């Protein structure tokens, strides 16, 4: 069979984007069959997306309905820019990218790069996030109609469609490019560090924004919005207001800016997409070029590195060493550690330093130990929920543990110890740094005690979550890839574990409020004992559940082909 210039096989209808959309919908429908929990999670995602869409619609439409052109410009520019930045960052640091149609699965099919790219883009536009974004920005259409009539409304509608294309294209291009870079060990290390540094800047930026809102100069904000409206992130969301204010000449210019940006992103995505599809073959060729001696050297590397030399040379020690290596080398796990390190840095700073941390001396801060303890509870629970899908990361490889008959308690204890090797030092550093910035060294015990109590109790809950509601991850080179609905599943798991873990750790806050200065000395040993006790009980009980659910767990985390 010959190939047509469009990349389709002759004698068959040419492949178009609608085929990709139908394929995605069919795969989504098949994934719901006999899986009531998947349907429930999808409905929950639709409801959550609807809530965000309604909130965004109201915030963007309200300025136009009240007749404030200045506020409409501010809302359109800043709201649009925030939406685009959110599409760029959230898939990287939290939710992941829906890879229902994994590009690697099309590598051997006779499809041109243009056909594949347009099909994947069309499929990406079908889903809850894209629908919620479109409905939220539809508030700009109503605002444009209120300020400038139907002409402004039509132009605003064109703008929000272009803005959605910009969001989806930017998200796909960035995540695809970042995933390709992570294939190299050295680049992976550098990329992880750069991502953590960039994400850590979100905290100070948030503090600065909150401080600026408190002393808002709306004329100055309007000026910034006018400048921002000429950038690619906000240009498509402000063209409706331009028509309402008589600047129709700005519409084609801003649409051109948007179109050029989308074209550049598509070109970038196309290049990284081809690299991702050829990555496996290149890796195999590289391994063959190294020869048998290099492979033998790699496979003969010691399981127990020098830093883990204290581990016993038995099954438990091997499990800990393996998990410790996975947390350092696996890109998905490393991304989770980066997320926690970022949250652990800027959440305490935002809560405890606030806007005054940027505008005055920290010695004037008046937050009480109770407030500090509450913020530490949150940080400790966030650390604990990181391995909420720890078995999903293993995938079908977990079958080796099932066949070997690893006891559930031993399995969980090894995983907890390996994970804690990375997290516990971070908790100590967070407590010391926050006490230093607050100039309250006597609070280190309260900070560390609250962290350890929340970490232990939250991790006990997370063990149950990881066993009772695991989900499979796609076999993709993209560390941010997720199956359809997995992003909703992950968010529900995280919220559930965080709420229960926080409730279990609240006695630390109550003790901080009632015992006063005495608790400054007792908080550290009490919190450490509370966390260890809760964690030991969680391992004991969850281990028994794991022994009974190993087959069901393996089925749940095995990717469907």
Secondary structure, DSSP 8 states (H G I E B T S, - for coil): --B-TTS-BTTS----HHHHHHHHHHHHHHHHTT-HHHHHHHHHHHHHHHHHHHHHHHHHHHHHHTT-HHHHHHHHHHHHHHHHHHHHHHHHHTS-EE-SS-GGGGTTS---HHHHHHHHHHHHTSSHHHHHHHHHHTHHHHHHHHHHHHHHHHHHHHHHHHHHHHHHHHHHHHHHHHHHHTTSHHHHHHHHHHHHHHHHHHHHHHHHHHHHHHT--HHHHHHHHHHHTTSHHHHTTSHHHHHHTT-THHHHHHHHHHHHHHHHHHHHHHHHHHHHHHHHHHHHHHHHHHHHHHHHHHHTS-SS-GGGTTS-SSHHHHHHHHHHHHHHH-HHHHHHHHHHHHHHHHHHIIIIITTHHHHS-GGG----HHHHHHHHHHHHHHHHGGGTTHHHHHGGGGHHHHHHT--HHHHHHHHHHHHHHHHHHHHHHHHHHHHHHHT-GGGHHHHHHHHHHHHHHHHHHHHHHHHHS-------S-TTEE-TTHHHHHHHHHHHHHHHHHHHHHHHHHHHHHHTTHHHHHHHHHHHHHHHHHHHHHHHHHHHHHHHHHHHHHHHHS---
